[in-house]
């Protein structure tokens, strides 16, 4: 009896040691696990096109790429920005102009309607011992019927980021590692 009890305790201890430590940072959703390289590529291309327009002083073309979503019906098709929204977003981006460059820090897929791209934009290159002047922009890619659209994040609609500030560094590191692995293949 004593040997059986010791064996059970030993097996429990061994199995407890084999358990993996929980991952730090945000855990993938079922939706995210279903994403493919094609999704990442399409979102990356959309974001790069958007910022290429901005970097080439084509603000109207960039803003014309943006959509808004119906917060009441998340399954509804995202709509191009109306005139009031266009004017508001245009004013916001004019404050950042000129944009000299951009870097995607991470893409976080969560649900069809709730995804996040963090982009660091360079407003002024480093010079004369001064660091580069940068800002951060968040976009909200929306997967509508397998077609990606860039939606604006709006504080007026109380949009919440998916990744908290505390988790952002680990997300950026994970995204960089994923890109390195994909480019190595």
C-alpha positions in Angstrom: 0.0 0.0 0.0 2.8 2.4 1.0 4.7 1.6 -2.3 1.5 2.4 -4.3 1.0 5.7 -2.5 4.6 6.7 -3.2 4.2 5.7 -6.8 1.1 7.9 -7.2 2.9 10.8 -5.6 5.9 10.3 -7.8 3.7 10.1 -10.9 1.8 13.3 -9.9 5.1 15.1 -9.3 6.6 14.0 -12.6 3.4 15.0 -14.5 3.4 18.4 -12.7 7.0 19.0 -13.8 6.2 18.2 -17.4 3.4 20.8 -17.6 4.5 23.7 -19.6 4.7 27.1 -18.1 1.9 29.4 -19.3 2.9 31.7 -22.2 3.5 35.3 -21.3 1.5 37.9 -23.2 -1.8 37.5 -25.0 -3.0 33.9 -25.8 -4.2 33.2 -29.4 -7.9 32.9 -30.0 -9.4 30.2 -32.1 -9.8 32.8 -34.9 -6.2 33.7 -34.7 -5.1 30.1 -34.8 -7.1 29.8 -38.1 -5.1 32.6 -39.7 -2.7 31.8 -42.4 0.4 33.5 -43.9 -2.0 34.9 -46.6 -3.9 36.9 -44.0 -0.7 38.3 -42.5 0.5 39.2 -46.0 -2.7 40.8 -47.0 -2.9 42.9 -43.9 0.8 43.9 -44.2 0.3 44.9 -47.8 -2.8 47.0 -46.9 -0.9 48.8 -44.0 2.2 49.3 -46.2 0.1 50.8 -49.0 -1.7 53.1 -46.6 1.6 54.4 -45.2 3.3 54.6 -48.6 0.5 57.0 -49.6 1.2 59.1 -46.5 4.9 59.1 -47.1 4.4 60.3 -50.6 2.1 63.2 -49.6 -1.0 61.4 -50.9 -3.1 61.9 -47.8 -6.4 61.8 -49.7 -5.5 58.4 -51.2 -4.5 57.0 -47.8 -7.7 58.2 -46.1 -9.8 56.8 -48.9 -8.6 53.3 -48.0 -10.2 53.6 -44.5 -13.5 52.1 -43.4 -15.7 52.4 -40.4 -17.6 49.5 -38.8 -21.1 49.4 -37.3 -20.5 48.9 -33.6 -24.1 47.7 -33.2 -23.8 45.0 -35.8 -20.3 43.6 -36.0 -21.2 41.3 -38.9 -22.3 44.2 -41.1 -20.1 45.1 -44.0 -17.6 47.9 -43.1 -18.4 51.2 -44.9 -16.1 53.7 -46.5 -15.8 56.8 -44.3 -18.6 59.4 -44.8 -17.6 63.0 -45.4 -17.6 64.0 -41.7 -15.4 61.0 -40.8 -13.1 61.7 -43.8 -12.6 65.3 -42.6 -11.9 64.2 -39.0 -9.4 61.5 -40.0 -7.7 63.8 -42.6 -7.3 66.5 -39.9 -5.7 63.9 -37.5 -3.2 62.6 -40.1 -2.3 66.1 -41.3 -1.0 66.7 -37.8 1.5 63.9 -38.4 2.6 65.0 -41.8 5.1 64.7 -43.3 5.7 61.0 -42.5 9.2 59.9 -43.4 8.8 56.2 -42.8 7.0 53.5 -40.9 7.5 50.1 -39.3 4.8 47.6 -38.3 5.5 46.7 -34.7 2.9 43.9 -34.6 -0.3 42.5 -36.0 -2.7 40.9 -33.5 -5.6 38.9 -34.9 -8.4 38.3 -32.4 -11.8 38.1 -34.2 -13.1 39.1 -37.7 -14.0 42.6 -36.4 -11.5 43.0 -33.7 -7.8 43.0 -34.8 -5.0 45.4 -34.2 -2.0 46.7 -36.1 0.5 48.9 -34.2 2.7 51.0 -36.5 5.5 53.3 -35.5 5.8 56.2 -37.9 9.0 58.3 -38.3 8.2 62.0 -38.4 11.8 63.3 -38.4 14.9 61.2 -39.0 17.6 61.2 -36.4 20.2 64.0 -36.9 22.8 66.0 -35.1 22.8 63.7 -32.2 19.1 63.9 -31.7 17.0 60.7 -31.9 14.4 60.2 -34.5 11.0 61.7 -33.8 8.3 59.0 -33.9 4.7 58.5 -33.2 2.5 55.4 -32.9 -0.7 54.7 -35.0 -3.1 51.9 -34.5 -5.3 50.5 -37.2 -8.1 47.9 -37.0 -8.1 45.4 -39.9 -11.5 43.9 -40.4 -11.9 40.5 -42.1 -15.2 40.8 -44.0 -16.0 37.7 -46.1 -12.3 36.9 -46.5 -11.5 40.4 -47.7 -9.4 42.6 -45.4 -10.4 46.3 -44.9 -8.5 48.8 -42.8 -10.8 50.4 -40.2 -10.0 53.4 -38.0 -9.8 53.1 -34.3 -11.9 55.7 -32.7 -11.8 57.0 -29.2 -15.2 58.5 -29.9 -16.6 55.0 -30.3 -14.6 53.9 -27.2 -12.5 51.4 -29.3 -10.3 49.5 -27.0 -6.9 48.1 -28.0 -6.5 44.4 -27.9 -2.9 44.5 -26.5 -2.3 46.3 -23.3 0.7 48.5 -22.9 2.2 45.9 -20.5 1.9 43.2 -23.2 3.0 45.3 -26.2 6.8 44.5 -25.8 6.2 40.8 -25.8 3.8 41.0 -28.7 6.4 43.0 -30.7 9.1 40.5 -29.9 6.8 37.6 -30.9 5.9 39.3 -34.2 9.6 40.0 -35.0 10.4 36.3 -34.3 7.5 35.2 -36.6 8.8 37.4 -39.4 12.3 36.0 -39.0 11.1 32.4 -39.1 9.0 33.1 -42.3 11.8 34.8 -44.1 14.2 32.0 -43.2 11.9 29.5 -45.0 
